[in-house]
């Protein structure tokens, strides 16, 4: 009897292909909503009379609850059932998008964005854990993670493009109204394609204190990072918020070591390479993701691009990410994750260095396009390999937690990167403006500093990645119950 007979390919079936498409569509919806409103912000401000400071919460509100509730959402899927959590999150996401589209004032829109982030925090780890538990064979899993990685890599660029199309077309409200019909379709597909499951853990055993501590700590941490550029990194308020977040998270770790049924079993960090993969994701995203923010401002405020032209400028990058992710998923079984992460990070850093030199009188074809294409080739490899490394050897009942840890790293990295790099850009621009430098030149110089720092951060992941495992996507032996208990004691 052949191995294919013993382990038939789920991805080779029609149901398997549809399941993969469904889970990646869930991820795409969540990822895109982190960037789709960027280009619509000027129209939103004019229509709803936002203050300059209040406008940032259209973006930051989503990021705050998305990152703050991610760990809770991932573990809830493991304990209460992934399909149940995925359905709940998608419903919350759809309703909040609908309400946000009808918002008549700034407060309603920000509240809707906060609720959107909460829904996404339930959806994303549930979807990734369903993917890693559904596609178990090496080739199937590599291909599935390759598709997932391409979705993750292209979502930011696709979000900017769609935001431009919708804002210049039917109007800014459609960047929110586009979500409910898609979510309704996804909910129907979830009922058809994802098998039902029993709740895995009695609610009486749910770690309430741990839930409060980790959610409160994550919310405060993301909030502090989002507010730091405005409040100042050395301000009493920022320091107090960061210290408060650290105290809550430290108390959470102490609680998890003592309770019988922890929300997040610390033994998961004994899985080889998992922590290093998550840190790689955090630092890499911190350096890379802010590129869209700075280059969008550069194209619109310096080169004079329209929102639609700005969005279209990123389309070649999305194609490059798809191609790179597809090739990388096939290389996983040959060379493993570590070389792909290191090589991909080096390529991304080179691309960021290229665009960090954009001139005031720049041209898209010569000053932006080559760098964006270089970045796209590296990003596809990085996302596929890091996602694979962060899920290698994880027991099925911890898959949601592993997915949440990886995506929490991404959200914290995004918040941290934007906070640090925007502070660097602002300081440089303000200094030059005080010296009576022309505004366009001062602004561009600030972008140079930020993008160059981003390149350094991404390059640093080549060192961190040396601590990750070198998974080839094969099914790895998971720790059994006694090993997990022993690991918990060691932690």
C-alpha positions in Angstrom: 0.0 0.0 0.0 1.5 3.3 -1.0 1.9 6.3 1.2 -0.6 8.2 -0.9 -3.2 5.6 -0.2 -2.5 5.8 3.5 -2.4 9.6 3.5 -4.6 10.9 0.6 -4.1 14.5 -0.4 -6.8 16.7 1.0 -5.6 19.6 -1.2 -6.0 17.3 -4.2 -9.8 17.2 -3.6 -12.3 19.8 -4.6 -13.3 20.3 -1.0 -9.7 20.8 0.0 -9.1 23.5 -2.7 -12.3 25.3 -1.7 -11.4 25.1 2.0 -8.0 26.7 1.3 -9.6 29.4 -0.8 -12.1 30.1 2.0 -9.4 30.4 4.7 -7.2 32.6 2.6 -10.2 34.8 1.7 -10.8 35.3 5.5 -7.2 36.3 5.9 -7.3 38.7 2.9 -10.4 40.4 4.3 -8.7 41.0 7.7 -5.3 42.0 6.3 -6.8 44.4 3.7 -8.9 46.3 6.3 -5.7 47.4 8.1 -4.8 49.5 5.0 -7.8 50.0 2.8 -8.9 53.2 4.7 -5.5 54.9 4.3 -6.3 56.7 1.1 -9.8 57.5 2.2 -8.7 59.5 5.3 -8.8 63.0 3.7 -12.4 62.4 2.6 -13.4 60.9 5.9 -11.9 63.9 7.8 -13.8 66.4 5.6 -17.1 64.5 5.8 -17.2 63.6 9.5 -15.3 66.7 10.8 -12.5 64.7 12.4 -9.7 66.6 14.3 -6.2 65.9 13.0 -5.4 63.9 16.2 -8.7 62.1 16.2 -8.3 61.0 12.6 -5.5 58.6 13.4 -7.9 56.4 15.4 -9.7 55.4 12.2 -6.5 53.4 11.6 -5.3 52.9 15.1 -8.6 51.8 16.5 -8.6 48.7 14.3 -5.0 48.0 15.1 -5.6 48.3 18.8 -8.3 45.7 19.2 -6.9 43.5 16.5 -3.6 43.2 18.3 -5.0 43.4 21.8 -7.5 40.5 21.5 -5.4 38.3 19.2 -4.1 35.9 21.8 -7.5 35.6 23.4 -9.1 34.9 20.0 -6.5 32.3 19.1 -6.8 30.4 22.4 -10.6 30.6 22.4 -10.6 28.8 19.1 -8.5 26.0 20.6 -10.8 25.7 23.7 -14.2 26.5 22.3 -14.1 25.4 18.7 -12.4 27.1 15.8 -15.5 27.1 13.5 -17.6 28.7 16.3 -15.0 31.4 16.9 -14.5 32.0 13.1 -18.2 32.4 12.6 -18.6 34.8 15.6 -15.7 36.9 14.5 -16.9 37.1 10.9 -20.3 38.2 12.1 -18.9 40.9 14.4 -16.7 42.1 11.5 -19.6 42.3 9.1 -22.0 44.2 11.4 -19.3 46.7 12.5 -18.4 47.4 8.9 -22.0 48.0 8.1 -22.4 50.4 11.0 -19.1 52.2 10.2 -20.3 52.8 6.6 -23.4 54.5 7.9 -21.5 56.5 10.6 -22.7 60.1 10.9 -20.0 61.3 13.2 -16.4 60.6 14.2 -17.3 58.6 17.4 -19.5 56.1 15.6 -16.8 55.4 13.0 -14.0 54.9 15.6 -16.2 52.6 17.6 -17.0 50.6 14.5 -13.3 50.3 13.7 -12.6 49.1 17.3 -15.3 46.4 16.8 -13.9 45.5 13.4 -10.5 44.8 15.0 -12.2 42.6 17.6 -13.9 40.5 14.9 -10.6 40.2 13.0 -8.8 39.1 16.2 -11.2 36.1 16.3 -11.2 35.4 12.6 -7.5 35.3 11.7 -6.0 32.9 14.3 -9.0 30.6 13.8 -8.5 30.6 10.0 -4.7 29.9 10.2 -5.1 27.2 12.8 -7.8 25.5 10.7 -5.4 25.6 7.7 -2.5 24.1 9.7 -4.7 21.3 11.1 -6.5 20.6 7.8 -3.4 20.3 5.5 -1.1 17.9 7.4 1.0 16.3 4.7 4.3 18.0 3.8 3.5 19.0 0.2 -0.1 19.9 0.9 0.9 22.0 3.9 3.7 23.7 2.0 1.4 24.7 -0.8 -1.3 25.9 1.5 1.1 28.0 3.5 2.5 29.3 0.3 -0.9 30.6 -0.8 -1.5 32.0 2.8 1.9 33.7 2.6 1.2 35.3 -0.7 -2.1 36.6 0.7 -0.4 38.1 3.7 2.3 39.7 1.6 0.1 41.3 -1.0 -2.8 42.4 1.3 -1.3 45.8 2.3 -0.7 46.8 -1.3 -4.0 45.5 -2.5 -5.7 47.4 0.3 -4.2 50.7 -0.8 -5.2 50.0 -4.4 -8.8 49.1 -3.5 -9.0 52.1 -1.1 -8.1 54.4 -4.0 -10.6 52.8 -6.4 -13.5 52.9 -4.0 -12.7 56.4 -2.6 -12.5 58.0 -6.1 -15.4 55.9 -7.3 -18.5 55.4 -5.1 -17.0 57.2 -2.1 -15.2 56.4 1.1 -18.1 54.7 2.8 -17.7 51.8 0.4 -14.3 50.9 1.9 -16.5 49.6 4.8 -19.6 48.6 2.9 -17.7 46.2 0.7 -17.1 44.0 3.7 -20.6 42.8 4.7 -21.6 41.0 1.4 -18.2 39.3 1.3 -18.6 38.3 5.0 -22.1 36.9 4.3 -20.7 34.7 1.5 -17.8 33.6 3.8 -20.2 32.6 6.6 -22.2 30.5 4.2 -19.0 28.8 3.0 -17.9 28.2 6.5 -21.1 26.3 7.3 -20.7 24.2 4.2 -16.9 23.5 4.2 -15.7 23.5 7.8 -16.9 20.6 9.9 -18.7 21.3 13.2 -16.9 20.6 16.4 -17.6 20.1 20.1 -16.4 22.6 22.6 -13.1 21.3 23.8 -13.0 22.7 27.4 -15.6 23.4 30.0 -16.2 27.1 30.6 -15.8 26.4 34.3 -12.1 25.7 33.7 -11.6 28.9 31.6 -8.7 31.0 32.9 -10.6 34.3 33.5 -7.8 36.1 35.4 -5.3 35.2 32.7 -7.7 36.4 30.0 -8.1 39.8 31.7 -4.4 40.2 32.3 -3.2 39.3 28.8 -5.9 41.2 27.0 -5.4 44.3 29.2 -1.6 44.1 28.8 -1.8 43.7 25.0 -4.4 46.5 24.6 -2.2 48.9 26.8 1.0 47.9 24.9 -0.5 48.6 21.5 -2.2 51.8 22.7 1.1 53.1 24.1 2.9 52.3 20.8 0.2 54.0 18.7 0.2 57.1 20.9 4.0 57.4 21.4 4.7 59.5 18.3 2.2 62.2 19.5 2.8 62.0 23.2 6.6 61.6 22.9 8.6 58.5 23.8 10.1 60.2 26.9 6.8 61.6 28.1 5.6 60.5 31.6 2.3 59.2 30.0 4.1 57.0 27.4 6.5 55.6 30.0 3.6 54.9 32.4 1.6 53.1 29.8 4.6 50.9 28.7 5.4 50.1 32.3 1.8 49.3 33.0 1.6 47.0 30.0 4.8 45.3 31.2 3.4 44.8 34.7 0.1 43.3 33.4 2.0 40.9 31.1 4.4 39.9 33.8 1.5 39.2 36.1 0.0 37.1 33.3 3.1 35.0 33.0 3.1 34.4 36.8 -0.6 33.5 36.7 -0.1 31.0 33.8 2.6 29.2 35.8 0.3 28.7 38.8 -3.1 27.9 37.4 -4.1 24.4 36.5 -5.8 25.2 33.2 -3.8 28.2 31.8 -5.2 30.3 29.0 -1.8 30.1 27.3 0.3 27.1 28.3 3.9 28.4 28.5 5.1 25.0 27.3 4.4 26.0 23.8 7.6 28.1 23.8 9.6 24.9 24.3 8.8 24.0 20.7 12.0 24.5 18.9 12.3 27.7 16.9 8.7 29.0 17.6 9.7 32.0 19.7 12.5 32.9 17.3 10.1 32.8 14.3 7.6 35.0 16.2 10.4 37.6 17.0 11.5 37.4 13.3 8.0 38.3 12.3 7.8 41.2 14.7 11.1 42.8 13.7 10.6 42.1 10.0 7.1 43.6 9.9 8.3 46.6 12.0 10.9 47.4 9.3 8.8 46.5 6.2 5.2 47.4 6.6 5.6 51.1 7.2 7.0 51.4 3.7 3.4 51.6 2.4 2.7 54.6 4.7 5.8 56.6 3.7 5.8 55.8 0.0 2.0 56.6 -0.2 2.7 60.0 1.4 5.7 60.5 -1.0 3.7 59.7 -4.1 0.7 61.9 -3.1 2.5 64.9 -1.4 5.7 65.1 -3.3 5.0 63.5 -6.8 1.4 64.7 -6.9 -0.2 61.3 -7.6 -3.9 60.9 -7.3 -5.3 58.3 -4.8 -6.0 55.9 -7.7 -2.6 56.4 -9.3 -1.0 55.7 -5.8 -3.0 52.5 -5.4 -2.2 51.4 -8.9 1.6 51.9 -8.3 1.5 49.0 -5.9 -0.1 46.5 -8.3 3.3 45.1 -9.7 4.4 44.5 -6.1 1.3 42.3 -5.5 2.1 40.2 -8.5 5.7 39.8 -7.4 4.6 38.6 -4.0 2.3 36.0 -5.5 5.1 34.7 -7.7 7.7 34.7 -4.9 5.4 33.0 -2.5 4.6 30.2 -5.0 8.2 29.5 -5.7 9.1 29.6 -2.0 6.4 27.1 -1.1 8.0 24.6 -3.5 11.5 25.3 -2.2 10.5 24.6 1.4 10.8 20.9 1.1 14.3 21.2 -0.5 16.1 23.8 1.5 13.9 24.4 4.6 12.6 27.6 6.2 15.8 29.1 7.6 17.6 29.8 4.3 14.3 31.3 2.8 13.8 33.6 5.8 17.4 34.8 5.7 17.5 35.2 1.9 14.1 36.8 1.8 15.0 39.3 4.5 18.2 40.3 2.7 16.3 40.9 -0.5 13.6 43.0 1.3 16.3 45.1 3.0 18.0 45.7 -0.4 14.6 46.8 -1.8 14.0 49.2 1.1 17.5 50.6 0.7 16.7 51.3 -3.0 13.5 53.2 -2.3 15.1 55.0 0.7 17.0 57.1 -1.9 14.0 58.5 -3.8 14.6 62.1 -5.0 12.2 65.1 -4.8 11.8 65.1 -8.6 11.6 61.3 -8.7 10.1 59.1 -11.4 8.0 56.0 -10.6 9.7 53.8 -13.3 13.3 54.6 -12.2 13.0 55.4 -8.5 10.1 53.3 -7.2 9.3 50.4 -9.4 12.7 48.6 -9.2 12.8 48.8 -5.4 9.2 47.7 -5.1 9.8 44.7 -7.2 12.9 43.8 -5.2 10.9 44.0 -2.0 8.1 41.9 -3.4 10.4 39.0 -4.2 11.8 38.9 -0.7 8.5 39.5 1.1 6.9 36.4 -0.5 9.7 34.2 0.7 9.8 35.7 4.2 6.1 35.4 4.9 5.8 31.8 3.6 8.9 30.6 5.5 8.2 32.4 8.8 4.6 31.2 8.9 5.8 27.6 8.3 8.5 27.9 10.9 6.1 29.3 13.5 3.7 26.4 13.1 6.2 23.5 12.8 5.8 20.8 15.4 2.8 22.5 17.1 0.3 20.1 18.6 -3.2 20.3 17.0 -4.8 21.5 20.2 -2.4 24.4 20.3 -2.6 25.4 16.7 -4.9 28.4 17.4 -2.5 29.7 20.1 0.5 29.3 17.7 -1.4 31.2 15.0 -2.3 33.9 17.5 1.2 34.3 18.7 2.5 34.8 15.1 -0.2 37.3 14.2 0.2 39.1 17.5 3.8 39.5 16.6 2.8 41.0 13.3 0.4 43.5 14.9 2.8 44.6 17.6 5.6 44.9 14.9 3.3 47.0 12.7 2.5 49.4 15.6 6.1 49.5 16.9 7.5 50.1 13.4 5.2 52.9 12.5 5.7 54.5 15.9 9.5 54.4 15.7 9.9 55.2 12.0 7.3 58.0 11.9 9.1 59.6 14.8 12.4 59.4 12.9 10.8 60.9 9.8 9.1 63.7 11.7 12.2 64.7 13.6 14.2 64.9 10.4 11.5 66.9 8.5 10.9 69.2 11.4 14.7 70.0 11.8 15.0 70.8 8.1 11.8 72.9 8.0 13.2 74.9 11.0 16.3 75.5 8.8 14.0 76.9 6.0 14.5 73.9 3.7 11.8 73.6 1.0 8.8 71.5 2.3 9.0 68.8 -0.4 12.7 68.4 0.2 12.3 68.3 4.0 9.5 65.7 3.7 11.4 63.5 1.3 14.5 63.6 3.6 12.4 62.4 6.5 11.2 59.5 4.4 14.8 58.7 3.5 15.7 58.3 7.2 12.6 56.2 8.0 13.0 53.8 5.1 16.7 53.4 5.6 16.0 52.5 9.3 13.4 50.1 8.1 16.0 48.4 5.9 18.3 48.0 8.9 15.5 46.4 11.0 14.7 43.9 8.2 18.4 43.1 7.8 18.5 42.4 11.5 16.1 39.5 11.1 18.7 37.6 9.2 20.5 37.2 12.5 17.4 36.4 14.5 16.3 33.8 12.0 19.4 31.7 12.8 17.6 30.6 15.9 14.5 29.3 14.1 14.2 25.7 13.2 14.8 24.6 9.6 11.5 23.0 8.9 10.8 21.6 5.5 7.1 21.5 6.1 7.0 17.9 7.0 4.8 16.6 9.8 6.9 16.8 12.9 6.3 14.8 16.1 4.4 16.9 18.6 5.0 16.8 22.4 2.8 14.3 24.2 0.9 15.1 27.4 3.6 14.1 29.7 6.2 16.0 27.7 4.0 19.1 27.7 3.6 18.8 31.5 7.4 18.4 32.0 8.0 21.4 29.6 5.5 23.5 31.6 7.5 22.7 34.8 10.7 23.8 33.1 9.2 27.1 32.0 
